[in-house]
Amino acid sequence: METQKILQIQNVTADQLRELVSGAVKSELSSLRAELAQQESKDKLLSPDQVCELLGISKVTLWNYQNSGKLTAYGIGAKRYYKESEILNRSLKQQK
């Protein structure tokens, strides 16, 4: 058996209810937009030079990380890029 939740609204006009619901929806949408924008910025692609600078490593070390599977490189044409979110997640795990 499912229990049903009952909500009783008293002394609220239709316009007041509409405003309450509208405000709650706008607030939630704003939070979701901010979260999405933050996630999109984390998926920025970094060049090998940027990754080396961010992690404080040499290109040889970066190449070793890539070949050992510690980092994943994504190719666009002949160039290689790394996802900033993956770099940050891996470096945070190594610090713990």
N, C-alpha and C positions, 0 to 999 in steps of 0.2 A: 504494500500500500504506500502510495505517495502522500506525503503531507503537503497540503497547500498553504501557502502563506497568503494572508489576507491583509490588504492595505486599505485602511479607511481614511478618507480625506474629508475633513470637515472645515467649513468656513473658508474655503478657497475657491475663488472664482475660476472659470475656465481660462481667462487671460493670465491670472496669477500662476496657475498650473503650467500653462504654456511657457511662461517666462522662466519658471523653475527648471523645467525640462530642457529648455533651450540653453540656459546658462550651464547646466551640468554637461550637456553634449558639447558645447563650445569649449569648456574647460578640458574635457577628455580629449577632444580633437587637437587642442593646442599641445597637450602633453605628448600625444602620439607623434605629432609633427616634429617636436623637439627631439624626441627619441630617434625618429627616422633620420633627421638631419645629422645627428651625432653618429649614427651607424654608417651613413654614407660617407662621412668624413674619415671614418676609420678604414674604409675600403679603398682609400687612395693608393695608387700604385707608386712605388718608389724605385728609383734607379739603383743599380749596384753601388754607385758612389754615395748616394743618400743613405743606404742601409749601412754601409761601412762607417759613415760618419755617426749615424744614430747609435750603432752598437759599439763603436770604438774598436773596430777590427780591420784587418787588412783584406784586400781582395782575395788573397790566397785562402784566408780563413773562411771568407764568405763562400768561395768555391767549394771548400771542404764541407761546410755546412750543407750546401746544396747537394753535393754528391752522396753525403751520408744520410740524407733525408731529414735533417733537422730543419731545413727551410725549403720551401717550394718556390721555384722560379716560374714565372709565366712569360711566354714568349709572344711578342708582337713583331712579326717580321724576324729580323736577325737580332733584335734587341731583347734583353731579359729584364723583367720587372718583378717586384716583390710586393705583396699586399701588406700595407702598413699594419692592419689589424692582426695579421698572423705574426709579424715581427714583434709587435707589442705583447701579444699573448704569450709567445714563446719566451721572451725576455723576462716577463713577469713571473712565469713558472720557474725559470732558472734562479730567480732571486729568492724564492720561498724556500 
